[in-house]
């Protein structure tokens, strides 16, 4: 198969979909890999390293899309890329369709095969291609939240861990999944007083067992959220419904209950956000203030630590990419249910329920598209 790796062009997105080591594995299996020039620079991988691994370098994004049977990306295509995607081309990347209708319609019109990292799912309901970036984003959420709690950054002027004789900051984490767990770990490690909220009692029992003593658990419901936001300094939104829009757990009117300088970090923003007032921001302009509450809503947080993120992502995606390349997307998805669940749009037809529900589009059973 011919694989194309374009340079990411989303604002301050420095990750790349395939490392030189990943290229080498593809070449060993007799596939051809084209990498756009400088695609790996932001992650610390030079064109020479890709050439040494066996890749061919192309100067432009247009040439990379034009030649490839499978495009491997990190972030969803942006508007300038829509026209480059060809009929019958397999695009393997994070899509987050349910959060952005224009992208969904563009991919329907392209006639391509859209296989989304974020909906590849194992039998235990875990999301293997979302986990590594969720781990990074969760840890970064605390790191960024701690920074924006500083007074010069617009926060309350609180040190997350406090000091002897001064109480630490209070951190509220909405969601006890991978993002929430990693956020809580980081906040706890810095000495904050942390509360994780989730709607699953078994999950809360598990977290209560494994987390350090400065992490507490609480059932997530509107009453409890309203009470907690009054006293917490950093609130991290870590809610995920795979392939669907996140629910709004914090509404606009609830901001008035928070203290001035409270910091909100909504990691769910690329799925619509779990905080009503959040809208996607960039690393260039990461924050905005509403009702004296600081909002940090960068949709590609792991892009700020591209070396770590690229290695973590390739570790997870490469086995699936190899299977797709070896067998072709149709055979691979027919034989591997995890990959089949990753199919969101096939030849103009939406085959992922969360996406069809988000925009009222016709839903097509994926099995009918694999025959």
N, C-alpha and C positions, 0 to 999 in steps of 0.2 A: 504494500500500500504506500501511497505517497502522502506524507504527513507534512503539514505546514505549521510553523510556529511564528506568528506575527508578533511584532513589538506592541506591547500594551500602550494604548494612547489615552486611557482615562487619566484625569488629573492626578499627577503625582503617583501613578501606579508603576512601581518599579519591579514588580515580580515578573517572572517569565514562566511559561507553562511547562517547559522541559529543560532540565539541566544537561550539561554535556554528558554526564553519566547516563542519563535517560536516553539521550541520543544514541550512545554506544550500544545500549541494550536493544534498541530498535534496529540498528544497522546489523547487529549480530543475527537478527531474524530476517534478514534480507529485505527490509523495508527501506524506503528512501526518505530522508528528512531534509526539508528546506527550512532554514531559519532566517528570518529577516535580519539584516545587518543591524548590529548594536542592540538586538532584542534582549540580550542577557546582561548588558552593561550595568543596569541598575541593580542587579542582584549579584554583581561581582564576577560575571562570566563573560570572557572576551570572545570575539568572533574566532580568534585563533584556537581557543579551546574547543569550540564547536567543530571547527574544521578538523582538528586533530582527532575528535571523536567520530568523524565520518560524515558530518552534515555538510550540505551545500549552502552557501550564503547567498541570499538574494537582496538586492539593494532597496526594494520598495515593498510596502504592504500590499499594493495591488498585484505585484508579481507573485507574492507568497500565497494570497488567496486564489489567484488564477490557476496555479499549478496543483494545488493540494486536493486530495480526495477526502482527507480528514484534517480539519483545523483544530489545533489544540491551543486554547487560550486560558487565561486566568479569570478575567472579568467579562461580563456580558458585552456583546458588540454595542458600540455607540453609533449614533446616527450616521456618521461619515462612513461607517463600515457596512451598513445595511446593504448597499448596492453591490458590495464586493462578494457577498455570499451567494453561491450558485445553487441552482436546482440540483437535488440529489447529493449535495455536499454534506458530509457529517461534521457538525460543529460540537465539540466536546469542551464544555466550559461551565462556569457558574452563570446561570441565566437569571434566576429570581424573577421569573415572568410575572408572578402575581402582583408585584409591586409597581409594574410599569407597562401600561397597556400599549403604547406605541411600539415598544420592542416586540410584544407578542404579535401584533398585526404585521409588523415588518417581516418577522420570521415565517409567519403563515404565508405571506405573499412570496417569499423567497423560494418556497418549495424544497427547502433543505431538511435535514434530519437534525433535530436539536436534542442533544443528550446532556442533561443538566447534572453537574456534579452534586448539587444540593439535594437531589431526590433519589440518587442511587442509595438503595436501602437494603440492609441485611435482614435475615429472618427474625432477629431479635429487635427489630425496629431501629437499630442504630444506623447512623448516616456516615459511612466510612470516609467519604470525600469532603464532608463538611467538618468532621471532627478536628483535623489538624488546624484549619483556619479558625475554628471556634475556640480551640485552645489558645491560639495566638491572640485572637480578638478579646477573649475573656481576660487574659492577663494584661493586655494593653488597656482595657477599659479602666482597670484600677490605676494603672500607671498614669493614664491621661487624666483621670478624675482627680488624682492626688495633685497633679500639676495645676489643674484649673481651680482647685480649692485655694490656691495661693491668692493673696489679695491683689497683686499686680495683674493677675490673669482674670480677675473679676469674681473670684470666689470669696468665701467667708473668712479666709485667712487662717485656716486650720491645718495643722500638721496631722496627717492621717494617723500616725501612731502615738501622738501626744508625747509628753516627756514626764519624768518623775514629778509628781505633784500636780500634773495637769492631765485631765481626762483625754483619751484619744477621740478621734472623729467617729461618728456613727455612719456605717455603710449599709444600705439596704439593697439587696439583690433580688430582682423579680425574675424568678425562674431558676430551677435547680438542675438544669441540664449541663451540657459540657461548658457552655459559656459561663453560666452562673457559678458552677463549681470552681472553674479556674479564676474567675473574678474574686470569689470569696477566699480562695487559697492565698491569692496575692495580698488582698486586703488584710487578712488575718496575719500573714507573715510580716506585714508592716506594723502590726500592733493595733489595728482598728477594732472597734466593736462591730461585729458583722451580724446581720440577720438575712437569712435566705428564705424567700417565700415561694411556695409551689402549691399546685392543686392536687398533687399526688402524695397521699399519706405514706405509702411505702417508700417513695423517694426521700421524703423528709426523715423517715426513720433511718434510712441508710446514711444520709448526710449527717444526721445527729450522731451516728456511731463513728464515722470516719473523720469528721472535721475537728480541728483543735477547739479548746475550751472557749475561746473568744468568738466562736461562730454559733449562733442560735438559729433555730428553725421555727417557722410559723406558717400556718395554713394561709394560702392566698385567697382573699376575697375582698370585695370593695370596702367593707367596713375596716378590716385590718390595714389595708393599704392607706386609707384615708387617715387613720390614726398614726401610722408609722412615718408618713411623709412630713408630718409636723415637726419631728424631732431629728430627722436624719440629714446629714450633711452632703453625702454622695449617694445618689440613687442610680443603679445600673439596671437598664432594661435588657433582659436576657431571655426573652420568650420566643419560642419557635414552634410554629405549626408547619411541618414539612410541605414545601411547595405552595403554601397558602399565605394570605395576608395575616400579619400578627394582629391580635386583638388590642384595642386601646385600653390599657389598665389604668393609665393616668390621663385624665381629661384636662382640657384647657382651664376649666374653673377650679380644678384641684391645685393649680399652681399657687393660687392665692392663700392656700393653707401652708405653703412652704416658707421658710425663712429666707430673706434676701441673701443672695450669694450661694444658695444651694446649687449643687452641680448635678445635672442629669446627663448620663451617657447612655444612649439608646443603641445597643449593638444590633437590635432587630430592625434598624432603619432600612436595610436593603430588602426587607420583606414588608415594608410599609410602616414599620415602627410600632412599638407598644406604648408610646407616649404620644398623645394626640398632636401636641405642638411641635413634634420633631419633623424635620424635613432633611433630606440628604444634604450634607455639606462635604467639603473637600479638605485635604490636608493643607491646602493653601489658605483657605478660610474656614477653619473647622468649627467655629462656635458662633452662636448668636444668643441674645438675651430677650426673654419675654417675662414680664412681671417680676423683674429683678432676679430671675432664675436663669442660670447659665446652662445652655444646651450644647452638648458635643455630639454630633450626629454624622460622623464621617462614615461613608458607606463601604469603604475599602480600607479599614483600619490596618490589616496586616501588610498593606502596601508600604507602610512606613518602616517596616523591618524586613525588607525583601530577601535578604540572604537567608535568614531563618525561615521565612515563610515559603520561599521557593523550594528549599530542600524538604521541608515538611510536606508540602503539597505534592511534589514529585514522588516522594516515598509512598503516598497513598494512591495517586492516580495512575502511576506507571503500570501496575499489573492489569488494570482495566483497559488502559490504552493499548497494551500489547495484545490483549485478547481481541479487542475490536479490530486491530490491524491484521492479526493473524487470520481471523475468521470472517471479517466483514461485519458491519453493524447488525445486519438482519440475523445471521446465524448466531453471532455472539449474544444478542439480546434474547433470541429464542431459547438458547441453552443456559443462560445465566439470568435468573430472575432479578438479581440485584441490578444488573445493567438495564433490564427491561423496564424497571421502575424509574430509571433515569430518563426514559423517553418522554418528552413533553409535547413536542410538535413534530409531526412526520408528514412530509409532502403536503403541507398546508392544512393538516388536520390536528386539532388539539386532542391529545390522548392522556392528559394528566388532569384529574378531576379538580384539583385545587386551582388550576389555571382557568379551566372552563367556568368554574363557579365564580371566580373573581370578576370576570367580565361578561358573564352571561353568554358565553360562546358554546357552540355545539360540542358535545363530548363524543369522542370516538374510542371504542374499546381498542386497546393497544394490540391485543391478539389478532384482531382483524387486519391490522396494518402490517403484521409480520408474515402473513400467509403469502 
